[in-house]
Amino acid sequence: MHKYNPAILWLKSGRSQPGYYAFDVHLRKGEVLELTGRWAEAEAIYGQSLEQARSAGHSECLARSQSKMGKMLHNRGESGHAMELLGAARDHYQSTGDSRSLSEVLNKIGNSHSQQGNYELALECFERSLELAAACQDRAGMSIAMNNLGNIYGDMGDSLKSLEYYQRAFQADDQAGDRLNACIDKGNMGWVYLSLGDYRRALECWEHLIKWARYFGDKHSLSIALGNMSAVQVMLGHHQKGMEGIRARLKIAGELGDKKGLSLSYSHLGSIHLINRDYGQAIEAYDRAIGLAREIGLKYYLTMFLQEAGEAHFELGEYAKAEKLCRESLEIAQSINKKDTIFKCHLLQAKLVGIKDKEEGIRLIGELLAEAEQPDQQAVINFELFKLANDEQCRKKALEIYSRLYEKTPDIDYKKKMEELTS
């Protein structure tokens, strides 16, 4: 434990006799409470530290408290207030030339930008953070920045670059004997393997993270891993296992006050109902996911939830609602250049046109086929053309592509599409 710094050993008034305590130790207690999922207690400590630092006029301690509280608020989804505190801490560290602390706070600011869909700003923060951490040989800071760069490149659709940064972070943490962060690095790799259709390796990564998150008592990482695993179980058609994971994450996220975790869990629940064609229940779950995502400005996921809810309304014949949700989803997706959701929105819009004007719908879907580069996109376009135009050639083509996709990645959606094409 660090030696107490007399300059920040302050008097605290309480119900009993006034007493002294170390500011450093107080903040470290908050960190432990945060790690073990006692977020409300951690937030109270950070808030108390903020007030004491302000009262004492100690700018260094104030910046440290702002950085801690900013991260806490970001985790809760309160990005606006978080950015105010983190920005103040950044300004202090820039003025004092504290590169290590500036690197740390830039990572936190980058995460808030990323959550709001401001990817270019996030990328600038993470790259600068990595540069500063490397200059002062801060191994832990470098690892965090590399992980965040992996996250942002993954969100921007560059899976290979994302994996490269995660692997570099894992190597650094593993060599340093930092087991918890090495496990978090490996858990992040799971997202890349999922995007590449390698569900087995994705599950292995998250199983590894679950084991060590439980060992270290890291509730937030445990919640994330459980949620990720439940999403894959849903894709594999293992709905009972998926539901168990969703319930577990809902419980932990509720205890933490983790609105992002709650939002994602409700979306996974919506996916189960959508696959099972329980469209009313799917819409109910998506509405909860959308409400939370709106509240915390979670653009990356909000655009997906809106599009998926639009699909559920489409299947129920509620075309006006489907069109409204699709339009909002497309606007957000275009603002953050989320190409997969842009494609899905254009396809849903074409299907909606096809309800009123079959020939025009076929024409619009055909235009999408000419531009589609990914096999899953080509498959779903041929599938929708078969449904709308009853085109046997499109049926055969869709079945052929889905068969290849399913052989590589046993996704329940592919299986159900194949069953419909052969029924």
NUGU-657348 format. One record per residue: residue in one letter; x, y, z of N, C-alpha, C, CB in turn. Coordinates in steps of 0.05 Angstrom, whole numbers, plus 5000, padded with zeros to 4 digits. Glycine has a CB too. Layout:
N
AXYZXYZXYZXYZ
...
END
This chain:
423
M501749765000500050005000501850255000498150005024
H500950454985502550704984502650835012501350894964
K504950975017505151125042503151355042508051225046
Y502051415065500251635067501651895060499051645095
N500252065046501252325039500152525059500552395009
P501752645076500752825096499153055084503052935113
A499853135060498553365048495653305041499953445023
I494953055040492152985033490852815055491952845007
L491752855080490652725103488752925116492852625123
W486152895111484353105119482553025142482553175095
L481453235155479653195177476853135166479553445195
K475552935178472852865170470952885194472752575158
S468753035191466853055212464852825211465353325211
G464152715233462252495234460552505259463752225232
R459052285264457252285287458952265313455352045285
S461252125312462852095335465152295334463951805338
Q467352225346469752405346470852435318471852295365
P471652685311472952725285475452545283473753015281
G475952445258478252275254479652325228477451975256
Y482052225224483552255200483651995184486452345207
Y483852025158484251785141485851875116481551655133
A486951685102488551745078486851755053490851535074
F487151965038485651995013486251764994486252265000
D488751684991489451464974487951214981492451414976
V487951145007486650905016483650915010487150855046
H482451155014479651195010478951134981478751485017
L480551234962479951184933480350894927481751364916
R482350774938482850484933480650314943485550394945
K479450394965477150244975474850264954476150365002
G474550504943472450534922473050354898472350824913
E475550324890476250154868475549864873479250174862
V476049774898475449494905472349454905476549424933
L470949644916467949624916466949624887466749864931
E468049784870467249794842467749524828468750024827
L470149414832470849154820468948934829473649084827
T468248934854466548714865463548764862467248664894
G462848974847460049014841458449174860458748754838
R459849304880458349474899458549764889459549434928
W457249804866457650054852456450294868456250044825
A454250254882453050484897454950574919450350394909
E456250384932458150454953460650594941458950204969
A461550484919463850604905463250894897464750434881
E460850934886460151194876459951394900457451184862
A458951294923458851474946461651554955457351324969
I463551374954466251444962467451644943468051184963
Y467051594917468151784897466952054900467751674868
G464352064905462952324909464052464934459952274912
Q464452314955465552434979468352544975465652225002
S469952394960472752474953472652734937474252254938
L470752754918470552994902470053244919468252964881
E468153214937467453444954469753524972465053374971
Q471153324983473453385001475753514986474453125014
A476153414961478353534945477653824938478753374919
R475153874931474254154925474654334949471354154915
S473754234973473854394997476754455005472454245020
A478454265000481354305008482854464987482654035012
G481654494963482954644942485354494931483854914951
H485154224932487454054923486853954894487853814942
S488054084874487354034846488053754837488754234829
E490253644848491153374840489153164849493953314851
C488353184874486352994885483653034872486053034916
L482953284865480453334851480453194824479953634848
A482653214809482753084783482552784785485453154769
R483852664806483652374809480852294816485552284832
S479452444833476652384840474852414815475752564862
Q475352624800473752664775474052424756474552924761
S476552334753477052104736475651854745480052054734
K475751804771474351564782471351584779475151524812
M470251814787467351844785466451844756466552104799
G468051964738467251964710466951684699469352114694
K468851514706468651234696466251094708471251074704
M465651144734463351024747460751104733463351104776
L460551364727458151464714457951354685458151774713
H460151324672460151204645459050924646462951204633
N460050764666459050494669456050474674460550354692
R455050684687452150694692450550794668451550864717
G452050894648450750994624450151294624448150854620
E451251434644450851724646453151874633450551814676
S453351844606455651944592455952244593455451854563
G453752394593453952684593455452794617451152804592
H454552714641455852804666458652684668454152714691
A458952444658461652314659463652474642461452024647
M462752574619464552724601465352994614463252774574
E463553114629464253364643466553314663461853474658
L466353114679468353054699470952964686467352834718
L470752794666473152694653474652914638472452464634
G473053094626474253324612475853504631472153474597
A474753544655476153714675478753574684474253764699
A478653314688481053164696483153174673480352874702
R482253144649484053164626485553434625482553114599
D483953644628485153914627487253944649482954124630
H486753834673488653854694491253714687487553744721
Y490953464677493353304671494953424648492653014665
Q493553544629494953684607496653914617492953774586
S495454064637496854294647499254224665494954464663
T499153984677501353904695503353724681500253754719
G502753634657504553464642504753174653507253584642
D502553094667502552814678501552624656500552804703
S503452514641502752344618501352094625505352274602
R502151964647500951714655497951754662502451594679
S497351954678494552004685492952104662494452204708
L494252264644492852364620492052124602494552564605
S493951934599493351694583490951544595495851514583
E490851524621488651384634485951514629489151364664
V485851784632483351924629482451934600483552204641
L484451944581483651944553482351684545486151984535
N483151454557481851204552478951214561483250974568
K478451344583475651364594473951554576475651464623
I475151774567473751954550473151814523475452214545
G475051664513474651514488472351324490477151364480
N472051194513469851004517467151144516470150854543
S467051384528464551534527463851624498464751784545
H465951714483465451774455464451534440468051884442
S465651304445464951064431462050984436466750834439
Q461251004462458450934469456451114455458150954500
Q457251364450455451544436455651534406456051834446
G457351344396457551314367459551504354454951344354
N461151654370463051834358465751694355463452094377
Y465951524335468151334332470851474326467651134311
E470751684309473251814302474451954327472752024280
L472752084343473752204367474851994387471552374381
A473451774388474351554406477051454397472251324406
L477251414371479751314359482151494366479551274329
E481651754363483751954369484651934399482752244364
C482651904416483251874445484951634451480751874462
F484151404439485551154445488351144433483950914434
E488651254409491351264397493251454413491151364368
R492151674422493751864438494451734465492352124443
S492551594477492951454502495151244500490351314512
L495051094478497150884474499951014471496450714449
E499951234456502551374451503651474478502051614432
L502051594495502951694521503851474539500751864534
A502251254540502951034557505550904549500650824557
A505950884523508450764513510850944520508350724482
A510451204518512651394524513651374553511851674517
C511751324571512451304600512651014609510551464617
Q512750824590513050544596510950434616515850484607
D508450524612506250444629504950204616504150674633
R505749964624504849714611501849684614506249474623
A500749734638497849714642496349914625497149754672
G497250154623495950354607495950284577497250624611
M498250174568498450084540496349864535501249984534
S496149674553494249454550491349554548494549254573
I490649744565487949854565487349994538487450044589
A489350154529488950294504488750104481491350484499
M490349884481490249694459487549544459492549484461
N486549484483483849364485481749544473483249294513
N481849794480479949984470480150024440480250254485
L482550024430482950034401481749784388485950064393
G482049554400480749314390477749344390481449074408
N476549464411473649504412472749694389472949624439
I474149914386473250104366473550004338474750374369
Y475649854332475949744305473849524300478749634301
G473149384321471049184319468349314312470749024345
D467749534327465249684321465249804293464949904342
M467549864283467749984256467949764234470150164254
G467749514242467649294223470349184214466249384200
D472549264227475149154219475948944239477349384218
S474948694235475348474254478248394257473748234245
L479748394235482548304237484248504252483648264209
K483848764248485348964263484548954292484949244251
S481948914297480948884325482348654339477948844325
L482548424326483748184338486748244343483447944319
E488048384325490948444328491448594354491948604304
Y489748794359490148954384489548794409488349204383
Y487448624408486748454431489048264437484148304426
Q490248154416492447964420494848094432493147824394
R495448344423497648494434497148554464498148754418
A494748634470494048684498494348434515491248804501
F493348214505493447954519496347874524492047734504
Q498047904504500847824507502247994529502347864480
A501648254529502848434549501948364577502148724543
D499248314581498248254607499047984617495148274607
D499147794598499947514605502847514614499447324581
Q504547644600507447654607507847794634509047794585
A506147984640506448134665505147984689505248414663
G503747754683502447604704499847734713504247574727
D498647904697496148044704493847864694495948324691
R493047674711491147474702488447584696490747264724
L487447764712484747874708484548014681483848054730
N486448204676486248354651486948174627488248584652
A488647974630489147784609486547634601491347584616
C484947574622482347434617480347624603481147334643
I480447874611478648074598479448104568478748344612
D482148104563483048114536482047884520486148124535
K482147644532481247404518478247414513482047154534
G476747524533473947554530473247734506472647654555
N474847944503474348124481474847994454476248374483
M476847804453477347654429474847494421479747464433
G473247424440470847274434469047414415469347214460
W468847684417467247844399468147814370467148134407
V470847814367471947794340471247514328474947834340
Y471647304344471047034334468047014328471846824355
L466347144344463447144338462947274311461947284361
S464147504306463747644281464747484257465147924282
L466747314262467847144241466346884238470747094246
G464246844255462646604253463846364268462246524225
D465946404283467246184298466046174327470346214299
Y463646064329462246064354463645904376459345964351
R464945684368466345514387468545674402467545264373
R470145814386472345964399471346194415474346064377
A469146314405467946534421467046444448465546664405
L465646214448464746094474467046034492463045854469
E469245924481471545854497472746104511473745724479
C472846324496473846574507472146664531473946794486
W469446654528467746754549467546564572464946804538
E467846304567467946114589470446164606467945824579
H472646224593475146284607474746544624477446324587
L473546744613473046994628471246954651471947204609
I469146794648467246734669468646614693464946554660
K470346414687471846274708473546474725473746064696
W475046644712476846814726475447064738479146904708
A473247154725471747374736470447294763469547474716
R469547044764468446944789470646914810467146664785
Y472946824801475246794820476047064832477646664805
F476147274816477047534825474647694837478347684803
G472247604834469947754843469247994826470447844871
D469947984801469448204782466648174770471648224760
K464648294783461848254775461248364747460048374795
H462448594741461848724715462848544692463149004713
S465348444694466348274673464748014671469348214678
L463947904695462347664695459647714681461847574724
S458447934686455848004674456148014643454848264685
I458348144634458748174605459147904592461248354600
A460847734605461347464593458847294593463547324610
L457247304614454747154614452847254592453347184642
G452747514588451047624567451947544539450947924569
N454547554535455647474509455147184503458647524508
M455547014524455046724520452146674514455846564545
S450346814527447446774522446746854494445746934542
A448047064483447547144455448246924436449047404448
V450546794441451446574423449646334426454346494429
Q448846274451446946044455444346084440446446004485
V443446334440440946404424441446344395440146694429
M443746434384444346394356444546104349446946534349
L445545944368445745654363443145504367447845534382
G441145644376438545524381438245394408438045314360
H440145434426440045324453438645524471442945254464
H436045544467434545754480434345734510431845774468
Q434345494521434245454550436745564562433845164557
K439045484551441645584561441845894557444045454547
G440745984535440746274530439146424550439646334502
M436846314557435046444577436446444605432446294579
E437846234611439246224637441346444639440545944641
G442846474617444846684616443646964617446546664591
I441447004603440047264603439047334631437747264583
R437847134645436847184672439147254691435346944683
A441447114688443747164705444747444700445946954700
R444947524675445947794669444048014678446547834640
L441447964674439448164684439648204714436648064677
K440147984728440348004758442848174765440547724770
I445148104754447548254761447448544751450048114748
A446548584727446348854716444449024733445448854686
G442248904742440449044759441749124786437948874765
E443248944797444648994822446649224819446048744833
L448049224796450149424791448949694783451949324770
G446549694773445449934760446649974733446050174778
D447249754719448649754693446449764671450449504689
K445750004662443650034643444349914615442950324640
K446849934608447749814583447349504584450649884577
G448149384606447749094609444849014608449049004635
L443149174621440249114621439149134593438749304640
S439949354579439049394551439749154533440149654540
L442249074534443148844518441748594525446148804521
S441248544551439848304559437048294548439848284590
Y435648524549432848524538432948484508431548794545
S435048584495435148534466435648234460437448704454
H437248104476437647814473435047664477439847704492
L433447754496430847634502429047674477429547764527
G429147914466427647974441428447794419427948264433
S431047734416431947554395430847274397435047544395
I430747174422429546904426426646904417429746824456
H425147104425422247114418421947154387420847344433
L423747314375423647354346424147104331425647574338
I426146944339426746694326424446494329429346574338
N423146504353420946314358418246424347420746264388
R418346654334416046784322413946864342414746594302
D414846924367413147044387413447344385413946934416
Y412347454364412947734357412047934377411647794330
G409747884390408748064411410748084434406047984421
Q411747854443413647854465416347974457414047564476
A417047924431419548044421419348344422420047944392
I417148454413416748744413416948854441414148824400
E415648714460415748804488418648824499414048624506
A420248614493423048604502424648824488424248324496
Y424248854461425749054447425049334456425249034417
D422549384463421749644473423249724498418649654479
R423649524516425249574540428149624533425049334560
A429249474515432049514506432349784493432849294486
I430449864477430550124463430450354483428350144442
G428550324502428250544522430850594537426050464541
L432150384546434650414561436850514543435450144573
A436950414518439050514499438750804493438950344473
R436250894490435751184486436651344510432751234480
E436051244533436651394558439551444561435651234582
I441251254554444151284558445651354532445251024570
G444151394510445451484485447151274473447151724490
L446151024473447750794464447150744434447050534480
K448250914417447550914389448250654374449051144375
Y450550544380451450304366449350074369454150204378
Y448250044393446249834397443449924391446449734425
L442850174396440150284391439350234362440050574398
T441050294344440350254315439649964309442650344297
M441049774322440449494318437749414330442649314330
F437249514355434749444368432349554353434749564397
L432549794342430449914327429849754302431150204319
Q431849674288431549514263430249244270434149464249
E431149114291430048854298427148874307431748724320
A426549084322423749134330422049184306423549374350
G423149334286421749374261421049124247423349554243
E422948924247422348664235420048524248424948484236
A419948544275417748414290415048544283418248434320
H415048804281412548944273411748864245412849244276
F413748844227413148764199411848494198415848754183
E412848304214411748034214408848024225413447844230
L408248214242405448234253403648394234405548364280
G404748494212403148654194402748944202400448524190
E404349034222404149304232406249474216404649324263
Y405549524191407449634173408249924178406449614145
A406350084188406950364194409050384217404350524202
K408650214237410550214260413250104250409450034283
A413249904234415749794223417250004207415149544205
E415750154191417050364174418250584192415050484155
K416850664212417850874230420350794244415650954251
L420450544255422750444269425150414250422150174283
C424550314226426650274206427850534198425550124182
R426250744195427251004186429151124207424851194181
E428351094233430051194254432651034256428651194281
S432450774254434750594255436750674233433950304252
L435750714209437450774186438851044190435750784160
E437451234200438651504205441051474224436551694216
I440651324246442851294265445151134253441851154291
A444450914240446450734228448150894207445150494214
Q446951064192448451214172450251424186446551364153
S449351534209450951734223453451614235449251864245
I453451354241455851224252457051024233455151084279
N455951014208456950844187456950544195459850924179
K454650464206454350184214453150024190452550154240
K454949914174454249814148452249584149456649744133
D452649394168450849164168447949244174451848964189
T447649444192444949534199443749704176444949694225
I445449854163444550004139443349814119446850174127
F444749594114443749394094441149284103445849174091
K440849204129438449084139436049284137438748994168
C436649534142434549744140433649774111435450004151
H435549784092434749804064433149564055437249834046
L433749324065432249094057429449104069433748834067
L429249184094426549214107424949424092426849284137
Q426149644084424649844069423649734043426450094065
A425349574029424449454004422149264008426849313991
K422249114030420048924036417449084041420748754060
L417749304055415349474060414149584035416049694080
V415949664016414949763990413549533976417349873973
G414649293978413549063964410748983974415248823968
I409949073998407249014008405249173991407049094038
K405949413984404149583968404549553938404449873976
D406949513930407649493901409649263898408849763891
K408649033891410348793889412648823870408648553881
E412048933846414148953826416349153834412949053799
E415549373847417549563857419249443879416149823866
G417949293897419349153918421448963907417449003936
I420748813887422548623874424948773862421148453852
R424349003849426449163836428449263857425249403821
L427349363880429149473901430849263914427449613922
I429649033918431148813930433348713911429348573938
G432548713885434548633864436948823863433148623837
E436449083868438649273868440549223891437549563870
L439349133914441049063937442848823931439349003962
L441748633916443248393909445748463892441548193893
A445448663874447648743857449948863873446748943836
E449348973897451349103913452348933936450249363924
A450948713942451648543965454248403961449348343970
E456048423981458648293979458848053998460848493986
Q457448064021457647854041455747624034456947964069
P456547374038454847134032452247144047456346884039
D452247234073449747234088447747434076450247294117
Q448847654065447147854052445947744026448648114047
Q447647614011446747493986444547273991449047363970
A444947134013443046924020440347034027444046754043
V440247244044437747354053436347494031438147534077
I437847624013436547753990435147553972438647923974
N436547333965435347123949432947003963437346903942
F433146973990430946874006428447054003431746844035
E428847314006426647504004425547523976427447774014
L427247503956426247503928424547253922428647513909
F425347033933423746783930421046823943425246543942
K420946933967418446973981416547163966418947074009
L417747383955416147583942415447513913417647843943
A417347393899416847343870416347053864419247443854
N416646873884416446583881418346493859413446513874
D420746593859422746533839424346283847424746773835
E424046073832425345813839428445843838424445593819
Q429445993820432346033818433446163844433146203794
C431946363854432646493879432546303902430946743884
R430446133902430245933924432645753925427645763920
K433445653902435745473900438345613909436045353872
K438645863900441046013907441246073937441146273891
A438946153948438846203977439545953993436146313985
L438345723984438845473998441745393996437045253987
E442845423973445745363969447545523988446545403940
I447045783989448745954006448345894035448246254000
Y445745864043445245814072446445544080442245814077
S446445354062447645094069450645124074447244894046
R451945274058454845324062455345474088456045484038
L453745674093454045834117453545674142452146074117
Y451545504141450845334164452945124170448145204160
E454245024149456344834153458644954169457344724126
K459145214163461345344177460445454205462445584160
T458045564205457045694230454145604234457146004228
P453645414253450945304257449045494271451145054273
D448445714257446645924267443745834263447146194253
I442145864284439345764283437745914261437945804310
D438446164256437046324235437546194208438046614235
Y440046104202440645974177438945714175443645904175
K438845564197437345314197434345354191437645174224
K433245554204430345604199429845704171429345814220
K431645864160431345944132431445704113433446154125
M433245524118433545284102431045114104435945114111
E429945084127427444934131425145054115426644914161
E424945324116422845464101423245434071422745764108
L425745424062426245404033425745124023429145474028
T425744924040425344644032422644534039427444464044
S420944694053418344604061416344624038417344764085
END
